[in-house]
Amino acid sequence: MNYDIIHIAGKPHVLVPIHDFTALKNAGSNANLPQAVLEEIALGKNSPIKIIRKHRKMTQSDLAEAAGISRPYLTEIETGRKDGSIRSLKSIAGALDVSLEILA
């Protein structure tokens, strides 16, 4: 593997292709998600909960019911208006069949 090293503010940084980055980031994770989904999560443009929920073909109502939370509360978590409690995030992770770490 070839990686480029660049210096930003006097510190070395390694440029890693997104595919390699997600593989490293999720090594040993029980995410059981395809590489394309992991890459979309790594890009950080949308909520990991929303990305995985859509991959699992679940509506917000489906996920909220499975996690035992209200749909409006799930919406607030997905949009970033609320962080969500640890308890709620654990419930969401369980309903999505992923580790809690993948949602953070």
SULNOR-V145494 format. One record per backbone hydrogen bond with DSSP energy under -1.0 kcal/mol. NH is the residue of the N-H (numbers start at 0). CO is the residue of the C=O. Records with the same first field share a line. If there is no record, write none. Layout:
# SULNOR-V145494
NH->CO + CO
This chain:
# SULNOR-V145494
5->12
7->10
10->7
12->5
14->3
20->16
21->17
22->18
23->19
24->20
25->21
28->25
37->33
38->34
39->35
40->36
41->37
42->38
43->40
50->46
51->47
52->48
53->49
54->50
55->51
56->53
57->52
62->58
63->59
64->60
65->61
66->62
67->63
68->63
73->69
74->70
75->71
76->72
77->73
78->74
80->75
81->75
88->84
89->85
90->86
91->87
92->88
93->89
94->90
95->91
97->92
102->99
